[in-house]
Amino acid sequence: MKFQFSKFLLAICVILAFSAAGVGIALRNIWFILVAFLIGFALMGFGISLKKKESK
């Protein structure tokens, strides 16, 4: 199995987005939390769509 650097980078970005949401919770900044969650879910959805396209 080949290492896929682009998917690894995408996974790291998803983890960073949800970690940023945790920072927003610590700072009690609702806008930061919402933006971080939206970015995290958007990136995760993009990754899932890539996987579905690849499996076809």
Biotite code that builds the C-alpha atoms (Angstrom):
import biotite.structure as struc

atoms = struc.array([
    struc.Atom([0.000, 0.000, 0.000], chain_id="A", res_id=1, res_name="MET", atom_name="CA", element="C"),
    struc.Atom([1.306, 3.390, -1.022], chain_id="A", res_id=2, res_name="LYS", atom_name="CA", element="C"),
    struc.Atom([1.561, 6.308, 1.418], chain_id="A", res_id=3, res_name="PHE", atom_name="CA", element="C"),
    struc.Atom([-0.813, 9.052, 0.298], chain_id="A", res_id=4, res_name="GLN", atom_name="CA", element="C"),
    struc.Atom([0.657, 12.326, 1.473], chain_id="A", res_id=5, res_name="PHE", atom_name="CA", element="C"),
    struc.Atom([-2.323, 14.454, 0.368], chain_id="A", res_id=6, res_name="SER", atom_name="CA", element="C"),
    struc.Atom([-4.781, 12.388, 2.407], chain_id="A", res_id=7, res_name="LYS", atom_name="CA", element="C"),
    struc.Atom([-2.423, 12.445, 5.373], chain_id="A", res_id=8, res_name="PHE", atom_name="CA", element="C"),
    struc.Atom([-2.253, 16.239, 5.133], chain_id="A", res_id=9, res_name="LEU", atom_name="CA", element="C"),
    struc.Atom([-6.047, 16.436, 4.900], chain_id="A", res_id=10, res_name="LEU", atom_name="CA", element="C"),
    struc.Atom([-6.399, 14.279, 8.028], chain_id="A", res_id=11, res_name="ALA", atom_name="CA", element="C"),
    struc.Atom([-3.945, 16.501, 9.911], chain_id="A", res_id=12, res_name="ILE", atom_name="CA", element="C"),
    struc.Atom([-5.960, 19.581, 8.890], chain_id="A", res_id=13, res_name="CYS", atom_name="CA", element="C"),
    struc.Atom([-9.178, 17.993, 10.168], chain_id="A", res_id=14, res_name="VAL", atom_name="CA", element="C"),
    struc.Atom([-7.510, 17.223, 13.503], chain_id="A", res_id=15, res_name="ILE", atom_name="CA", element="C"),
    struc.Atom([-6.177, 20.784, 13.729], chain_id="A", res_id=16, res_name="LEU", atom_name="CA", element="C"),
    struc.Atom([-9.627, 22.231, 12.991], chain_id="A", res_id=17, res_name="ALA", atom_name="CA", element="C"),
    struc.Atom([-11.270, 20.241, 15.783], chain_id="A", res_id=18, res_name="PHE", atom_name="CA", element="C"),
    struc.Atom([-8.378, 21.073, 18.104], chain_id="A", res_id=19, res_name="SER", atom_name="CA", element="C"),
    struc.Atom([-8.955, 24.736, 17.283], chain_id="A", res_id=20, res_name="ALA", atom_name="CA", element="C"),
    struc.Atom([-12.575, 24.249, 18.350], chain_id="A", res_id=21, res_name="ALA", atom_name="CA", element="C"),
    struc.Atom([-11.233, 23.057, 21.695], chain_id="A", res_id=22, res_name="GLY", atom_name="CA", element="C"),
    struc.Atom([-9.145, 26.201, 21.974], chain_id="A", res_id=23, res_name="VAL", atom_name="CA", element="C"),
    struc.Atom([-12.262, 28.222, 21.194], chain_id="A", res_id=24, res_name="GLY", atom_name="CA", element="C"),
    struc.Atom([-14.112, 26.447, 23.996], chain_id="A", res_id=25, res_name="ILE", atom_name="CA", element="C"),
    struc.Atom([-11.284, 27.305, 26.385], chain_id="A", res_id=26, res_name="ALA", atom_name="CA", element="C"),
    struc.Atom([-11.418, 30.933, 25.261], chain_id="A", res_id=27, res_name="LEU", atom_name="CA", element="C"),
    struc.Atom([-15.252, 30.938, 25.433], chain_id="A", res_id=28, res_name="ARG", atom_name="CA", element="C"),
    struc.Atom([-15.478, 32.458, 21.961], chain_id="A", res_id=29, res_name="ASN", atom_name="CA", element="C"),
    struc.Atom([-18.597, 31.112, 20.248], chain_id="A", res_id=30, res_name="ILE", atom_name="CA", element="C"),
    struc.Atom([-17.688, 32.425, 16.775], chain_id="A", res_id=31, res_name="TRP", atom_name="CA", element="C"),
    struc.Atom([-14.270, 30.778, 16.871], chain_id="A", res_id=32, res_name="PHE", atom_name="CA", element="C"),
    struc.Atom([-15.887, 27.502, 17.950], chain_id="A", res_id=33, res_name="ILE", atom_name="CA", element="C"),
    struc.Atom([-18.499, 27.614, 15.176], chain_id="A", res_id=34, res_name="LEU", atom_name="CA", element="C"),
    struc.Atom([-15.989, 28.470, 12.439], chain_id="A", res_id=35, res_name="VAL", atom_name="CA", element="C"),
    struc.Atom([-13.572, 25.759, 13.581], chain_id="A", res_id=36, res_name="ALA", atom_name="CA", element="C"),
    struc.Atom([-16.342, 23.128, 13.647], chain_id="A", res_id=37, res_name="PHE", atom_name="CA", element="C"),
    struc.Atom([-17.603, 24.175, 10.209], chain_id="A", res_id=38, res_name="LEU", atom_name="CA", element="C"),
    struc.Atom([-14.115, 23.983, 8.734], chain_id="A", res_id=39, res_name="ILE", atom_name="CA", element="C"),
    struc.Atom([-13.521, 20.608, 10.399], chain_id="A", res_id=40, res_name="GLY", atom_name="CA", element="C"),
    struc.Atom([-16.763, 19.104, 9.100], chain_id="A", res_id=41, res_name="PHE", atom_name="CA", element="C"),
    struc.Atom([-16.211, 20.578, 5.618], chain_id="A", res_id=42, res_name="ALA", atom_name="CA", element="C"),
    struc.Atom([-12.732, 19.070, 5.413], chain_id="A", res_id=43, res_name="LEU", atom_name="CA", element="C"),
    struc.Atom([-13.986, 15.730, 6.711], chain_id="A", res_id=44, res_name="MET", atom_name="CA", element="C"),
    struc.Atom([-16.808, 15.718, 4.162], chain_id="A", res_id=45, res_name="GLY", atom_name="CA", element="C"),
    struc.Atom([-14.327, 16.506, 1.405], chain_id="A", res_id=46, res_name="PHE", atom_name="CA", element="C"),
    struc.Atom([-12.146, 13.587, 2.499], chain_id="A", res_id=47, res_name="GLY", atom_name="CA", element="C"),
    struc.Atom([-15.102, 11.205, 2.561], chain_id="A", res_id=48, res_name="ILE", atom_name="CA", element="C"),
    struc.Atom([-16.173, 12.315, -0.923], chain_id="A", res_id=49, res_name="SER", atom_name="CA", element="C"),
    struc.Atom([-12.632, 11.708, -2.196], chain_id="A", res_id=50, res_name="LEU", atom_name="CA", element="C"),
    struc.Atom([-12.687, 8.209, -0.737], chain_id="A", res_id=51, res_name="LYS", atom_name="CA", element="C"),
    struc.Atom([-16.064, 7.431, -2.349], chain_id="A", res_id=52, res_name="LYS", atom_name="CA", element="C"),
    struc.Atom([-14.849, 8.647, -5.749], chain_id="A", res_id=53, res_name="LYS", atom_name="CA", element="C"),
    struc.Atom([-11.700, 6.540, -5.396], chain_id="A", res_id=54, res_name="GLU", atom_name="CA", element="C"),
    struc.Atom([-13.621, 3.379, -4.560], chain_id="A", res_id=55, res_name="SER", atom_name="CA", element="C"),
    struc.Atom([-15.774, 3.552, -7.710], chain_id="A", res_id=56, res_name="LYS", atom_name="CA", element="C"),
])
